[in-house]
């Protein structure tokens, strides 16, 4: 899959747990926005950064990382180092520690549409209230006509 044609919307994939990322095809041609809910920065550091997953995701076409949650700023700072070490100057990273899920979804949707990204992958726990709200708002923002 390459960038969507004019007027086409990116594909939305919802993944949980984080291990579900391994099941997706990753290719630089699959220009992707990735949304992570970060509840624990140490866990994110271990499972995403130190494991090499973040570097593989950058190589695999992730062009936007949006980190959401109470410890997202700390995780974001560490992620920036991984992105820089990968030489990926065009990769955008953001954190949203106090933003409403609707605002995060709007940001991700607008950025994805403007950049012509082919898909949005969200790693969110559907068992949490914040995860449910983020999933709902992402679905509405990415696919405005979708019923949730």
C-alpha positions as CSV (number, residue, x, y, z in Angstrom):
1,X,0.0,0.0,0.0
2,X,1.4,3.4,-0.9
3,X,0.1,6.9,0.0
4,X,-3.7,7.2,-0.6
5,X,-4.9,8.9,-3.7
6,X,-6.3,12.4,-3.4
7,X,-9.5,12.2,-1.4
8,X,-8.8,8.7,0.0
9,X,-8.6,8.2,3.7
10,X,-5.9,6.4,5.5
11,X,-6.5,2.9,6.8
12,X,-7.1,2.7,10.6
13,X,-5.7,-0.3,12.5
14,X,-6.3,-0.8,16.2
15,X,-3.8,-3.0,18.0
16,X,-3.6,-4.4,21.5
17,X,-1.4,-5.6,23.1
18,X,1.8,-4.0,21.8
19,X,3.0,-7.4,20.6
20,X,0.3,-7.1,17.9
21,X,2.5,-4.7,16.1
22,X,4.7,-7.7,15.0
23,X,1.7,-9.1,13.0
24,X,1.5,-6.1,10.8
25,X,3.5,-5.7,7.6
26,X,6.0,-2.9,8.0
27,X,7.6,-1.3,4.9
28,X,8.8,2.2,4.1
29,X,6.0,2.2,1.4
30,X,3.5,1.8,4.2
31,X,3.7,5.4,5.4
32,X,2.2,5.2,8.8
33,X,1.2,7.3,11.9
34,X,1.5,5.4,15.1
35,X,-0.4,6.3,18.3
36,X,0.8,4.8,21.6
37,X,-1.0,5.1,24.9
38,X,1.8,5.4,27.5
39,X,0.7,4.6,31.0
40,X,4.2,3.7,32.2
41,X,7.3,5.3,30.7
42,X,9.6,2.5,32.0
43,X,7.5,-0.2,30.3
44,X,7.5,1.9,27.1
45,X,11.3,2.3,27.4
46,X,11.8,-1.4,27.8
47,X,9.2,-2.8,25.3
48,X,9.5,-0.2,22.6
49,X,12.9,1.6,22.8
50,X,15.4,-0.9,24.3
51,X,13.9,-3.8,22.5
52,X,14.7,-2.0,19.2
53,X,11.1,-1.9,18.2
54,X,11.0,1.9,17.7
55,X,14.0,1.8,15.4
56,X,12.4,-1.0,13.4
57,X,9.2,1.0,13.1
58,X,11.0,4.0,11.8
59,X,12.8,1.9,9.2
60,X,9.4,0.3,8.4
61,X,7.7,3.5,7.5
62,X,6.4,5.2,10.6
63,X,6.5,8.9,10.0
64,X,4.5,10.1,13.0
65,X,4.6,8.9,16.6
66,X,1.9,10.4,18.8
67,X,2.4,9.4,22.5
68,X,-0.7,9.8,24.7
69,X,-1.0,9.5,28.5
70,X,0.3,10.7,31.8
71,X,3.9,9.6,31.2
72,X,4.0,10.4,27.5
73,X,6.3,13.4,27.7
74,X,9.1,11.3,29.4
75,X,8.6,8.5,26.8
76,X,8.6,11.1,24.0
77,X,12.0,12.5,25.1
78,X,13.6,9.1,25.0
79,X,11.9,8.3,21.6
80,X,13.4,11.4,20.1
81,X,16.9,10.0,20.7
82,X,16.0,6.8,19.0
83,X,14.6,8.7,16.0
84,X,17.6,10.9,15.8
85,X,20.0,7.9,16.0
86,X,18.1,6.3,13.1
87,X,18.8,9.5,11.0
88,X,15.1,10.0,10.5
89,X,14.9,13.8,10.4
90,X,11.5,13.8,8.7
91,X,9.8,11.7,11.5
92,X,7.4,13.7,13.7
93,X,7.1,12.9,17.3
94,X,4.5,14.4,19.7
95,X,3.3,13.9,23.2
96,X,-0.2,14.5,24.6
97,X,-0.1,14.1,28.4
98,X,-3.1,16.3,29.2
99,X,-4.9,16.5,25.8
100,X,-8.5,15.3,25.4
101,X,-8.7,12.1,23.3
102,X,-10.8,14.0,20.8
103,X,-8.0,16.6,20.3
104,X,-5.4,13.9,19.9
105,X,-7.5,12.1,17.3
106,X,-8.0,15.4,15.4
107,X,-4.3,16.1,15.5
108,X,-3.4,12.6,14.2
109,X,-6.1,12.6,11.5
110,X,-5.1,16.1,10.3
111,X,-1.4,15.2,10.3
112,X,-2.1,11.9,8.5
113,X,-4.3,13.5,5.8
114,X,-1.9,16.4,5.3
115,X,1.1,14.1,4.9
116,X,-0.6,11.6,2.7
117,X,0.0,8.7,5.2
118,X,-1.5,5.4,4.2
119,X,-2.5,4.2,7.6
120,X,-2.9,5.0,11.3
121,X,-2.0,2.3,13.8
122,X,-3.1,2.9,17.3
123,X,-1.8,0.8,20.2
124,X,-4.5,1.2,22.8
125,X,-6.0,-1.0,25.5
126,X,-9.7,-1.3,24.8
127,X,-10.2,-2.3,28.4
128,X,-9.5,1.1,29.8
129,X,-11.9,4.1,29.7
130,X,-9.2,6.3,28.1
131,X,-8.4,3.7,25.6
132,X,-12.0,3.2,24.6
133,X,-12.5,7.0,24.2
134,X,-9.3,7.3,22.1
135,X,-10.4,4.4,19.9
136,X,-13.8,6.0,19.3
137,X,-12.4,9.4,18.5
138,X,-9.7,8.1,16.2
139,X,-12.4,6.1,14.3
140,X,-14.5,9.2,13.9
141,X,-11.6,11.5,12.9
142,X,-10.0,9.1,10.5
143,X,-13.2,7.7,9.0
144,X,-15.8,10.5,9.6
145,X,-18.7,8.4,8.2
146,X,-17.8,5.4,10.3
147,X,-20.2,4.3,13.0
148,X,-18.7,3.4,16.3
